[in-house]
């Protein structure tokens, strides 16, 4: 067991997971709700053409977050073996944070778009935000558990290595 080596690049591991979580959540939102279901665009307060352009910008943001997350993961891995559980925890936190931000700030505070139009959006909002909170709780639990294992000296043997 070599805890200092196992923790090499630890900050990069968490940042990598968070960025990839944001990228994956954005990708799923864009693919499912924007492209497949045609429920909304990223920005629906203008013309359909503006909505389509806003979707492209949103898709690019998701793609850049994904690539940045993978680059950080490779950098952390080059520094030595890494424990997977903090990465997975950060991925869930990133996805949940993105979804909660989208559901509260973009949908409600800024009114950029709604999940769906022509229906009562309250059930959609509740489900959307409940899933976000569940992702955040699961990710925070995984991160806390991985930190607890490091404190008791289990370190690198505590989880799967990547």
Beta strands, then each sheet from edge to edge (+ up, - down):
end
